[in-house]
């Protein structure tokens, strides 16, 4: 299984695209393996042979009444414009950008039909680009419920998505068959950076950074905040992107930034 999360004391890693990982990279005596749709598994390193199996986990779904979607009200929210100085180099391997959206009454209980993410092309010399040829970033889009303005239960995880650092890229994620709603208390949308991999599935460290678009504009119909968190290291706390940029001294003035995404929402006319 590709890109399963493996946690251990003080850190973590992912399996590669072929589902393999290196035991020598693990600290401590035990590991925790997890991926949405399967039961979390705890193992002592001494018990690992050559293959680890995970069991499917049944997930109860809220009741959904399906009607003719062509009669639903549909709203397209375009990605807010990027900030002039937006500090996009904030997403590193094994980190996750988390955008939380709190809807006004108009968008409460809307279904998310699709999500759009934009990435800014990274510049570099010809030799630099040649050195990185064939290396791609692997990301995953996650959605979480909100509990007291913190991410709680995960409700969705996309298949791994490959992104090139040197292309201005737009990724559209179709969620029309997932029936995911935006509750009154909001929803977290996570952009998880798994890592950089070469053409034979080996992870490559620190080989350029993809640049997800950030914005200083408001979302119409929503209150938004964006955090950076470290899903493989529970010792590190989430931090607001604005606080991160301010701490780094990257720019002057307003440091409030959000992940810039587009949404297509639908809602029954009842």
VEXDREN-2710 file (C-alpha; in Angstrom, 1 decimal):
% VEXDREN-2710
k/r/px/py/pz
1/UNK/0.0/0.0/0.0
2/UNK/1.4/3.4/-1.1
3/UNK/2.3/6.1/1.4
4/UNK/1.0/4.5/4.6
5/UNK/1.8/6.7/7.7
6/UNK/4.2/5.1/10.1
7/UNK/4.8/6.8/13.4
8/UNK/7.4/6.0/16.1
9/UNK/8.8/7.8/19.1
10/UNK/10.0/11.3/18.1
11/UNK/9.1/11.1/14.4
12/UNK/7.7/9.1/11.5
13/UNK/7.8/8.3/7.8
14/UNK/5.7/6.9/4.9
15/UNK/5.9/3.8/2.9
16/UNK/6.9/4.5/-0.7
17/UNK/4.8/4.1/-3.8
18/UNK/5.4/0.3/-3.7
19/UNK/4.5/0.1/-0.1
20/UNK/8.0/-0.4/1.2
21/UNK/9.9/1.3/4.0
22/UNK/13.3/0.9/5.6
23/UNK/13.4/-0.5/9.2
24/UNK/16.8/1.1/9.7
25/UNK/15.2/4.6/9.6
26/UNK/13.0/3.9/12.6
27/UNK/13.9/4.9/16.1
28/UNK/12.5/3.1/19.2
29/UNK/11.0/-0.3/19.6
30/UNK/7.6/0.0/18.1
31/UNK/5.6/1.6/15.3
32/UNK/2.1/2.7/14.5
33/UNK/0.7/2.2/11.0
34/UNK/-2.4/4.1/9.8
35/UNK/-4.2/5.0/6.6
36/UNK/-7.8/6.0/6.1
37/UNK/-10.1/3.0/5.6
38/UNK/-8.0/0.6/7.5
39/UNK/-7.6/-0.2/11.2
40/UNK/-4.6/1.4/12.9
41/UNK/-2.0/-1.2/13.8
42/UNK/0.7/-1.2/16.5
43/UNK/3.7/-3.5/16.2
44/UNK/6.9/-4.2/18.0
45/UNK/9.9/-4.0/15.6
46/UNK/11.0/-7.4/16.8
47/UNK/7.7/-8.9/15.5
48/UNK/8.1/-7.6/11.9
49/UNK/8.9/-10.3/9.3
50/UNK/8.8/-9.3/5.7
51/UNK/5.1/-8.2/5.2
52/UNK/2.7/-6.3/7.3
53/UNK/-1.1/-6.6/6.7
54/UNK/-3.7/-4.1/7.6
55/UNK/-7.4/-4.9/8.1
56/UNK/-10.2/-2.9/6.4
57/UNK/-12.2/-0.7/8.7
58/UNK/-15.9/-0.2/8.2
59/UNK/-16.9/3.5/8.4
60/UNK/-20.5/4.4/9.2
61/UNK/-21.8/7.2/7.0
62/UNK/-24.5/9.8/7.8
63/UNK/-27.8/9.2/6.0
64/UNK/-27.8/10.9/2.6
65/UNK/-31.0/11.5/0.6
66/UNK/-30.1/11.6/-3.0
67/UNK/-32.3/13.7/-5.4
68/UNK/-31.9/15.1/-8.9
69/UNK/-28.7/17.1/-8.5
70/UNK/-29.5/19.1/-11.7
71/UNK/-32.1/21.0/-9.6
72/UNK/-29.7/21.9/-6.8
73/UNK/-28.3/25.3/-6.3
74/UNK/-24.6/25.4/-7.3
75/UNK/-22.0/28.0/-6.3
76/UNK/-18.5/28.3/-7.7
77/UNK/-16.0/30.0/-5.4
78/UNK/-12.9/30.8/-7.3
79/UNK/-9.5/30.7/-5.6
80/UNK/-8.8/34.1/-4.0
81/UNK/-5.9/36.0/-5.7
82/UNK/-2.5/35.3/-4.4
83/UNK/-0.8/37.8/-2.2
84/UNK/2.0/39.9/-3.7
85/UNK/4.5/38.7/-1.0
86/UNK/2.9/35.5/0.0
87/UNK/5.7/33.3/1.3
88/UNK/4.7/30.1/-0.5
89/UNK/7.7/28.1/0.6
90/UNK/6.0/26.8/3.7
91/UNK/5.1/23.3/2.8
92/UNK/7.9/20.8/3.4
93/UNK/8.0/17.0/3.4
94/UNK/6.1/15.4/6.2
95/UNK/4.1/18.6/6.9
96/UNK/0.5/19.5/6.3
97/UNK/-1.1/22.9/5.5
98/UNK/-4.6/23.0/7.1
99/UNK/-7.2/25.4/6.0
100/UNK/-10.3/25.6/8.2
101/UNK/-13.4/27.2/6.8
102/UNK/-16.3/28.3/9.0
103/UNK/-19.4/29.0/6.8
104/UNK/-22.0/31.6/7.1
105/UNK/-25.6/30.5/7.1
106/UNK/-25.8/30.6/3.2
107/UNK/-23.2/27.8/2.9
108/UNK/-24.0/25.6/5.9
109/UNK/-24.7/22.0/4.9
110/UNK/-23.5/22.6/1.4
111/UNK/-22.0/19.6/-0.4
112/UNK/-18.5/19.9/-1.7
113/UNK/-18.5/19.0/-5.4
114/UNK/-14.9/19.7/-6.1
115/UNK/-11.8/21.4/-4.8
116/UNK/-9.1/23.3/-6.8
117/UNK/-5.5/23.8/-5.6
118/UNK/-3.0/26.0/-7.4
119/UNK/0.8/25.7/-7.3
120/UNK/3.2/28.5/-8.3
121/UNK/6.0/27.5/-10.6
122/UNK/9.4/27.5/-8.9
123/UNK/12.2/29.2/-10.8
124/UNK/15.8/27.9/-11.1
125/UNK/18.7/27.6/-13.4
126/UNK/18.8/25.1/-16.3
127/UNK/21.3/22.9/-14.5
128/UNK/19.2/23.0/-11.3
129/UNK/16.1/21.9/-13.3
130/UNK/18.2/19.2/-15.0
131/UNK/19.3/17.8/-11.7
132/UNK/15.7/17.5/-10.5
133/UNK/14.4/16.0/-13.7
134/UNK/12.1/13.0/-13.0
135/UNK/11.7/14.0/-9.3
136/UNK/8.1/14.8/-8.3
137/UNK/6.4/15.8/-5.1
138/UNK/3.7/13.6/-3.8
139/UNK/0.8/15.2/-1.9
140/UNK/-2.4/14.0/-0.4
141/UNK/-5.6/16.0/0.3
142/UNK/-7.3/15.3/3.6
143/UNK/-10.6/16.5/5.0
144/UNK/-11.3/16.5/8.8
145/UNK/-14.2/17.3/11.0
146/UNK/-13.8/20.3/13.4
147/UNK/-13.9/20.0/17.2
148/UNK/-13.4/23.3/19.1
149/UNK/-11.6/24.7/16.1
150/UNK/-9.2/21.8/16.0
151/UNK/-9.0/18.9/13.4
152/UNK/-10.7/15.7/14.7
153/UNK/-12.0/12.7/12.7
154/UNK/-10.7/12.3/9.2
155/UNK/-13.5/12.0/6.7
156/UNK/-11.6/11.8/3.4
157/UNK/-8.2/11.2/2.0
158/UNK/-7.4/11.5/-1.7
159/UNK/-5.2/9.1/-3.7
160/UNK/-1.6/10.4/-3.8
161/UNK/-1.2/13.3/-6.3
162/UNK/2.1/14.0/-8.1
163/UNK/3.2/17.6/-8.6
164/UNK/6.2/19.1/-10.4
165/UNK/8.1/21.9/-8.7
166/UNK/8.8/23.7/-12.0
167/UNK/5.3/23.7/-13.5
168/UNK/2.5/26.2/-12.8
169/UNK/0.0/23.5/-11.9
170/UNK/-3.7/23.4/-11.1
171/UNK/-5.1/20.3/-9.4
172/UNK/-8.9/19.7/-9.4
173/UNK/-10.2/17.1/-7.0
174/UNK/-13.7/15.6/-7.8
175/UNK/-15.7/15.0/-4.6
176/UNK/-19.1/14.8/-6.2
177/UNK/-19.6/11.2/-5.2
178/UNK/-18.3/11.6/-1.6
179/UNK/-21.3/13.5/-0.2
180/UNK/-19.2/15.6/2.1
181/UNK/-21.0/18.5/3.7
182/UNK/-19.7/21.7/5.4
183/UNK/-21.2/21.7/8.9
184/UNK/-22.0/24.8/10.9
185/UNK/-18.9/24.3/12.9
186/UNK/-16.7/24.2/9.8
187/UNK/-14.4/21.8/8.0
188/UNK/-10.6/21.4/7.8
189/UNK/-9.0/20.9/4.3
190/UNK/-5.5/19.6/4.6
191/UNK/-2.7/19.6/1.9
192/UNK/-0.3/16.9/3.2
193/UNK/3.2/16.9/1.7
194/UNK/4.4/13.3/1.8
195/UNK/7.8/13.9/0.1
196/UNK/9.8/13.9/-3.1
197/UNK/10.3/10.7/-5.1
198/UNK/12.4/9.7/-8.1
199/UNK/11.3/7.4/-10.9
200/UNK/12.2/4.2/-9.1
201/UNK/10.2/5.2/-6.0
202/UNK/13.1/6.2/-3.8
203/UNK/12.5/9.2/-1.5
204/UNK/14.8/12.1/-2.3
205/UNK/15.4/14.6/0.5
206/UNK/15.3/18.4/0.2
207/UNK/15.0/18.5/-3.6
208/UNK/13.2/21.8/-4.2
209/UNK/9.9/22.8/-2.8
210/UNK/6.4/22.9/-4.3
211/UNK/4.7/26.2/-3.8
212/UNK/1.0/26.0/-3.0
213/UNK/-0.7/29.4/-3.6
214/UNK/-1.4/31.4/-0.5
215/UNK/-3.7/34.5/-0.3
216/UNK/-4.3/37.5/1.9
217/UNK/-7.8/37.9/0.5
218/UNK/-11.0/36.8/2.4
219/UNK/-13.2/33.9/1.3
220/UNK/-16.7/35.2/0.4
221/UNK/-19.2/33.5/2.7
222/UNK/-16.5/32.0/5.0
223/UNK/-14.2/32.8/7.9
224/UNK/-10.8/31.1/7.3
225/UNK/-7.6/30.3/9.1
226/UNK/-4.6/28.3/7.9
227/UNK/-2.2/26.4/10.0
228/UNK/1.0/24.3/9.5
229/UNK/1.1/21.1/11.4
230/UNK/3.5/18.1/11.7
231/UNK/1.3/14.9/11.3
232/UNK/4.3/12.6/12.0
233/UNK/5.5/14.4/15.1
234/UNK/3.0/14.8/17.9
235/UNK/5.5/16.8/20.0
236/UNK/5.2/19.8/17.6
237/UNK/2.1/22.0/17.8
238/UNK/0.1/23.5/15.0
239/UNK/1.1/27.1/14.1
240/UNK/-0.7/29.8/12.2
241/UNK/0.9/30.5/8.9
242/UNK/0.9/34.3/9.7
243/UNK/2.9/33.5/12.9
244/UNK/5.3/31.3/11.0
245/UNK/6.0/34.0/8.4
246/UNK/6.4/36.7/11.1
247/UNK/8.8/34.4/13.1
248/UNK/10.8/33.9/10.0
249/UNK/11.1/37.6/9.3
250/UNK/10.2/37.0/5.6
251/UNK/8.0/40.0/5.0
252/UNK/6.9/43.2/6.6
253/UNK/3.3/44.3/7.2
254/UNK/0.3/42.0/7.2
255/UNK/1.3/38.4/7.8
256/UNK/-2.3/36.9/7.6
257/UNK/-2.3/34.3/4.9
258/UNK/-4.5/31.4/3.9
259/UNK/-4.2/28.5/1.6
260/UNK/-5.9/29.6/-1.7
261/UNK/-8.3/27.1/-2.9
262/UNK/-11.4/27.0/-5.1
263/UNK/-14.6/25.2/-4.3
264/UNK/-17.7/24.2/-6.1
265/UNK/-20.6/23.8/-3.7
266/UNK/-24.1/22.5/-4.2
267/UNK/-27.2/22.7/-1.9
268/UNK/-30.8/21.6/-2.3
269/UNK/-33.3/24.4/-2.9
270/UNK/-35.5/23.3/0.0
END
